[in-house]
Amino acid sequence: PEIGDADYDALYRELEALERAHPEWITPDSPTQRVGGAPLSAFRQVRHNPPMMSLDKTHSRADLLDFDTFLRRQVPDDVWDYVVEPKVDGVAFSLLYENGALVRAATRGNGEIGDDITANIKTLRAIPLRLADAPPLLEVRGEVYMSRAGFAALNRREEEAGREPFMNPRNAAAGSLKQLDPREVARRPLDAVLYATGAVKGATFPTHSGLLQRLAGWGFRTPPWLRLCVDIQAVLAAIDELEALRHTFPFEIDGAVVKVNRRDLYDRLGSTAKSPRWARAFKYEPERAETRIWKITVQVGRTGVLTPVAELEPVVLAGSEIARATLHNADEIARKDIRVGDTVILQRAGDVIPQIVGVVLDERGADAEPFAFPTHCPCDLRTQIARETTAAGAETVVRRCTGEFACPFQRLAHLRHFVSRRAFDIE
């Protein structure tokens, strides 16, 4: 920050007073306009020009060698280097600036048409509302994401409120951007990284690395890690280096992006119907580990919903020690035939919440016990558990304690919700 919080707050209050006295002075890029007043009734659609393409993906180093060979056949007389950067596991979006002022933000959608999310994007402090020395027209593209720490905090709030937690940061970010009330979006821990352009008038960027430097100079957050590689062998080394660091970033990454650094070659190399030919996304294999279930317990939520949880022999996965994993519901346990005593495969690739992928049947012992869902709430073994049904009478996967406020687990969950940040905010 260039000035202290107290000085900033004083200037902000002065600006609010000026705008109340002179509403005609309010501009779209005013700091007071970051969070809109009334919720939206629907999202307006936006046509992307040029389209927002997705990258061709590969898990194979041999495919990257073929990628390099193809490029050199296309432009045999030219020399270039590559850029390798993290592939942020977020939600693609674009920002449109006219004469330096942010006028529109949109989701990628189907690449041709997306949703206008300007009011929601303005709530992100990482997004500049005005750029100094910007060209007349500048479209910037990148990803909205949710950090690991922010995602964990959001899920704690969701559970305190008795709602189903999000499965991963990407889903949480996507769900946040689809909120019709910008005030709700402002409560979500969203951030953004910018790394590409769409339509541009009045400026040129000879290299991708130079573009990132210019974006950072305008105040955008750009990929925090980057390697310039003289050839494809250096690219492969950079991919390995990035994979070793993938869990040190504050956000989830699911691979590396390889791009030709010279932007003047992009038109010559062209694109397919969906993807540019001058870039590839290299996806890392999901990280997995084996461990043993020694017990299955049942948690009772604020609304009485019962959730089975696997208690595991602790194992390190994706940089963290995992000792528990949700099993979601009894139907999921039956579908995967998960038993107490089983050796299971645990996965945490892109998902902050660990999940059991399957059972190692070759290691199942004769003493492995099928799980029998309790018929009574674990609170006192007297309150019955009821299985919810639809309006048509069909059973759902939800099992619920019928004790309501008599159930101490539900009372405790209600108390947690009462004092939570989204209710009375009592520390």
N, C-alpha and C positions, 0 to 999 in steps of 0.2 A: 504493500500500500504506500502511496505517495504522501498521505497525511494520516493523522491519527483518527481513531473511531469517533471521538467526540467532535473533532472538526468536521468530519464527513457528515455526521448526524446533524450538526448545526446547518450545514449547507443544504442538506436534503430537506430539512424543515423549512428553510427559507424558500427553496424551490416550490415545495407544496403550497406555501402561503401565496407565492406569486401566481401559481396556476389556479388557485381558488379565486383570486382577485381578477385574474385575466385568463379565463378558459381558452380564449383564442390563441394564447401563447403555447398551449400544450402541443407537443410534437410527438410522433410515433416513437422516436428514439429517446424520449425523456426517461430518466431512471424511475420516475413514478409510474410508468406504464409497463413495467416488467410483469406485474400480475394484474390481469384484467379484472373488471368488476363483475359483470353478469356472466353466468355460464353460457356456453354456446348451445344452440339447439341441434346443430349438426355440423359436420366438416364439409367445407367447400372443396371441390376437386380441382386439381392443378395438373396441367399437361406439361411434361418435362421436354425441353428442347435445348440441347440434344437429350435423348433418352438416358436414363440412369441404368447403365448396364451392370450385370454381375460378372464376377471373374470365373473363368474356368478353374476347376479345382482338381488337385491330384494328391495322392498319398505316396507317389512313387518318385524316387530320385531319377530313375531311368526316363520317366516322362519329362522331367526338367531338362535332361540332356537332349531329348528329342525336341523340346521347346527351343533350346538354343540352336540346334541344327536347323530347324525350320526358319528361324529368324535370319540366320546367316545365309540361307538360300534366297530369302526374300530381298535382302539388301547386302549383296556380297561385297560391294566396294566400300562399305562404311564400317566405321569402328565406333563402338559405344561401350559404356560400362552399365552395370546393373545397380539397382537399389533394392535392399532387403529391409523390410519393416514389419512390425508385429501385425497380425490380423486380429483386430479387436472384435470380440464377440458381442456386437451391439446391433443397433437398428439403423439402417442407412437412411440418411436424410440430406436435404439440400437447403442452402441459404441464398437468398437473392438480395444483393445490395445495388441500389441505384444512387449514383453520386455520393457514395459512402454511407447511405442510410439503409438499415435493414428494412425491407419492404415485404418479404415473404419467406416463410419456411415451409417445407413440405416433406412428407414421407416419400420413400421410394415407390411404394405401391407395387404395381406390376412393371415398373420401369418406364412405362409410357405415361401413366396417370397415377398421381398420389393424392394424399389428403393435405389440405392447408392446415398446418399446425402452428401458425405464427404465434398465436396467443400463448400456446404451451411452451414453445421454444424460448420466448422472451423471459420465462421464469428462470432459465438457466443462467447463472452468473458467468459461466464460461463463454457465453456468446456475446460478443460486442454488438451494441446497438448502432454504433457509428464507427466508421473506419476513417482514419486520417490519410490523406493523399491516395485515396482509392480511385480506380478507373471509373468511368461513367456507368459501366455495367460489369458486375462481378458475381458469378454464381460459384459458391464454395460447397463442396460435398464432403461428407464424413459419416461418423457413427455417433449416435447417442448411446451411452452405456450407463450402467450402475456399478459402482465399485463394490468390491467384496464386502468391505466394512459397512457401506451404505445398505447393501442387500441384506446383510445379517440384521441390521437395526430395523429395516422395514419389515422383515418377517417376524421379528419379535413383536412389533406393533400389531401386525395382522393376527398373530396368535392370541395376543392379549385381548383383541377385539372379537375373538371367537371366529375369525375367518380362516379359510384355507390358506396356508403360506404359498408363496410363489415357488416354482420348482427351480428356477435358475435366474441369474441377473438379466439375461436377455429377455426372457418373458416378462420380467418385472418392468424393464425399460419400455418394451412394446406396449404393455398394458397401461403404463403411465401416460405415454404419448396419446393414447386413445381416449383419455379422460376429457369430458366436455367442459369441465370446470377447471380453468387454469389455476385457481387457488389450491385445488387438490394436487395438481402437478407440482406446484411450488413446494409442497410438503415432501415430495419424493426426492431422494438423493441422486439426482441425475447429473451427468456430466457429458462432455462431448469431445471428440477428437476430429480434427479436419485434416484432409490429406489430398484433396483433388479439386478440380474445377469443372464447371459445366460451361455455360455461355460466358464469354469475356469480350468486352470491347474497350479498347484503349490501353491495353497492356499485353505484354508477352512474357512467357516464362520459358527460357531455353531448356532448362533441365528440371527434373522432378525434385532433386535435392534443393535447387534454388527456389522452386515454388514453396517448399516447406519452410525455408528460411523467411520468405516474404510473408507467408501466412502467420508465422510466429511474430514477425515484426508488426503485423496488424493487431496482434493480441489474441489470436486463435491458439488453442491448444493443439499441438501437432504430435505425431507419434514420438514417444519419449526415447525410442531406441532406433538407430538407423545405421546401416552399413553400406558403404560404397564398395562394389565388387568389380574387379577388372575383368573377370571372366566367370564362366559357369562353375568352375571348381571352387572359386572364392565364394560363390553363392551357396554351394552345398556346405561349405565350412561355416558360413554365417547362419544358415538354417540350424545347424547343430548347436552353435553358440546360443542362438535365441531359445532353442528348446530347453537348454540347461537353465535359462533365466526365466522361463515362462511363469513360474509361480512367485517371482519377486515383484511383478507389476501389481499395482493396486486394483487392476481390472482383469477380467478373464480374457485370455487370448487362446484361439484354437488353431493357430497356424502362423505361417509367414507369408507375406506378399512379396513377390518378385516382379520388379518393373524395369523396363528399359529406361535408363536415366534421361536420354536425349528425347525431349518432347517433340522436336521437329520430325522425328521418325514415325510418330503415331499415325499421321494421316497416310503415310506410305504403307505402313504395315496393316492398317485398316482393322476391321472387326468382323465377327460373325453376326448372326442375327441377335445374339444375346450378350456376347462377350468381346472385349478388345483382344487383339492378337499380341499386344505388346506387354501383357502382364499375365501372371499365373498366381493362384493361391495354393500354397502347399499346406495341407492339413496334417496336423500331428495325430498319431494314433491315440485313442482314449487310454488314459492311465487306469490300470486295473490292479487289484491285489486280491489274494485269497486270505480268508480268515474263517473263524468258526463261530457259529451261533451257540451260545451257551444257555440262552434263555429268551423267551418272548414275553414281553410285558404289554399291558394295555393302559394307554393314557386316556383320561377323561377331560374333554374340553369344556369351555364355558357353556356351550349349548347342549352338553351331554353326549356329544358324538365321541365314540370310542375309536381310538387309533392304535393298532398293534405296532410295537417297536421291537426290532431285533437288538438284543444286547450281545455285543460282539467281543471276541478277544481283540484287544487294541491292535491296530495296524496303521502304519504310516502310509498315507495316500495323498498325492498332490501337495506334499509339504505339511500336512496336518495329521495328527493322530486321530483316528476314527474309532469310536467304541460303541456307537449306536447308529442305527439306520431305520428310517420309517418303512413299514411294510404296507402302508396305505389302508388296506382293508382285508377282510377275510377272503374275499373272492380272489384278490391278487395273490395271497398266500397259497390258495388252492391251485390257482393257474400255474404257478411256478413250482408247486409241490415242495415248499420250504418247510423243513422240520427242525426241531430243536436238536442240536448236535451235528447238523450238517456243516460241511465245508462249502462256503459260498464265494462267488466272485463279486467283488465290490468295485464299483466304478464311480469316478468323480470327474468326468471329462466335460468341462464347460458347465457342469452342474455343481453349485456350491453344496447342495444337499446330497449326501451320499446315497447311492441306490444299489440294491442287490440285483445284479443282472441275471444270475442263475445259480444253480446248485451243481457242485462237482459230484456227480452221482457215483463215480468210481471210488470216491472216498467215503461214501455213506456207510456208517456202521449199522449193525443189527439193532443197536439200542436207539437209533434216531426216531424221535417221537413226532407223529403228525400233530399239528397244533389244533386244539379244540377251542373255538372261541367261547368265552364264558357266557353262561346264560344269565348271570347276575352281575351287577356292577361290582368292581373290585373294592368299592368304598366300604361296603358292609356285608356283601354277599347275600343280601336280602332283596335289594331293589332289582327288579327284573330289567332285562335289556330287550328293547323292541326293535325289530327291523322295519325301517321305513318303507312305505309303499307309494307308488305313484297314484294319481287320480284315477287311473284305469285299474288299479289294484295290483299292479306288478311290483315285485319286491325290488328294492334298490340295494346298493352296496353299503348304505349307511346303517349303522347300528347305534342306538342311542339309549342312555340310561334314563329311565322314566321317573327317577327320584326328584328331578328339578332341584329346588332349593333345599330339599332334605339331604341331597348328596353333598358331602363335604368337599369333594373335588370340584364340583361346579361352583360351590360358594366361594372357594378360594380363587377360582378362575374369574368369577364375577368381581371379586375384590381387586384382583390384579388389573382388570379392565377399568374399574372405577378410578383407580389412582394413576392410570397410564397417561402418557403424554397426550393422547387424543381425547381423553375424557377430562378428569379434573387436574391432571398434570401435577400430581403430588410426588415429591421426591421421597 
